[in-house]
Amino acid sequence: MPKEKSDLLQGTLDMLILKALQREAIHGFGLSQRLREMSQGVFRVEMGSLYPALCRLEARGWIKGEWSVSEANRKARFYALTPAGRRQLTEETTEWEKLSATINLMLKTT
């Protein structure tokens, strides 16, 4: 039975959110769109997965959320990386690169 794309994303969603917020603060729906754009349409993060992750990251102090008005003139919570979040992104990126290089090496082994 093939795995769902969301199964692959589990465990990496936090890192991808931090990466998506690296450039600028953005609201939840915009963040979902940015993740889709960054993955060239491969990852579709549903709000039911995104918002709990945002709450978790905010509780860890890696992002901060502030209420503001969106481009659609609606009240929305905008999320931004904190200095601790930038450090965490660096750490997680380094670990991901090691892990993915190791997995690629193992897959090429005959």
C-alpha positions as CSV (number, residue, x, y, z in Angstrom):
1,M,0.0,0.0,0.0
2,P,1.6,3.3,-1.0
3,K,2.2,6.0,1.6
4,E,0.2,9.2,1.6
5,K,2.3,12.3,1.0
6,S,1.2,13.5,4.4
7,D,3.0,10.6,6.0
8,L,6.2,11.7,4.5
9,L,5.6,15.2,5.7
10,Q,5.0,14.1,9.3
11,G,8.1,14.9,11.4
12,T,9.4,17.4,8.9
13,L,6.5,19.9,9.0
14,D,8.1,22.0,11.7
15,M,11.3,22.4,9.8
16,L,9.4,23.3,6.6
17,I,7.3,25.9,8.4
18,L,10.4,27.5,9.9
19,K,11.9,27.6,6.4
20,A,8.8,29.2,4.9
21,L,8.8,31.9,7.6
22,Q,12.5,32.6,7.1
23,R,11.8,35.4,4.6
24,E,8.9,37.2,6.2
25,A,5.9,37.0,8.6
26,I,2.8,35.5,7.1
27,H,-0.7,34.4,8.1
28,G,-1.7,30.7,8.3
29,F,-3.5,30.5,4.9
30,G,-0.7,32.3,3.2
31,L,1.8,30.0,4.9
32,S,-0.1,27.0,3.5
33,Q,0.1,28.5,0.0
34,R,3.8,29.3,0.5
35,L,4.6,25.7,1.4
36,R,2.8,24.5,-1.7
37,E,4.7,26.9,-3.8
38,M,8.1,26.0,-2.3
39,S,7.4,22.3,-3.0
40,Q,6.2,23.1,-6.6
41,G,2.7,21.8,-5.7
42,V,3.8,18.5,-4.1
43,F,3.0,19.3,-0.5
44,R,-0.5,20.4,0.4
45,V,-0.7,21.1,4.1
46,E,-4.2,21.1,5.4
47,M,-5.2,23.6,8.1
48,G,-6.0,20.8,10.5
49,S,-2.2,19.9,10.4
50,L,-0.9,23.4,10.0
51,Y,-2.5,25.2,13.0
52,P,-1.5,22.6,15.6
53,A,2.0,22.8,14.3
54,L,2.0,26.6,14.5
55,C,0.7,26.4,18.1
56,R,3.5,23.9,18.9
57,L,6.2,26.1,17.4
58,E,4.9,29.2,19.2
59,A,4.9,27.3,22.5
60,R,8.5,26.3,21.9
61,G,9.4,30.0,21.3
62,W,10.5,29.3,17.7
63,I,7.8,31.6,16.2
64,K,5.7,34.4,17.4
65,G,2.2,35.2,16.3
66,E,0.6,38.7,16.2
67,W,-2.8,39.8,15.1
68,S,-3.0,42.1,12.1
69,V,-5.0,42.8,9.0
70,S,-4.5,40.6,5.9
71,E,-4.3,41.7,2.3
72,A,-8.0,40.8,2.1
73,N,-8.7,43.3,4.9
74,R,-9.5,40.6,7.4
75,K,-8.1,40.1,10.9
76,A,-5.5,37.3,10.8
77,R,-2.7,36.0,12.9
78,F,0.7,36.6,11.3
79,Y,3.6,34.3,12.3
80,A,7.3,35.2,12.2
81,L,10.5,33.5,13.2
82,T,12.2,34.3,16.5
83,P,16.0,34.3,16.9
84,A,15.5,30.9,18.6
85,G,13.5,29.7,15.6
86,R,16.3,30.8,13.2
87,R,18.8,28.8,15.3
88,Q,16.5,25.8,15.3
89,L,16.0,26.0,11.6
90,T,19.8,25.9,11.1
91,E,20.1,22.9,13.4
92,E,17.3,21.0,11.8
93,T,18.6,21.8,8.3
94,T,22.0,20.4,9.2
95,E,20.4,17.2,10.6
96,W,18.1,16.8,7.6
97,E,21.1,17.1,5.2
98,K,23.0,14.4,7.1
99,L,20.0,12.1,7.2
100,S,19.0,12.6,3.6
101,A,22.6,12.0,2.4
102,T,22.8,8.8,4.4
103,I,19.5,7.6,3.1
104,N,20.5,8.3,-0.5
105,L,23.8,6.5,0.1
106,M,21.9,3.5,1.5
107,L,19.5,3.4,-1.4
108,K,22.4,3.4,-3.9
109,T,24.0,0.4,-2.2
110,T,23.6,-2.9,-4.0
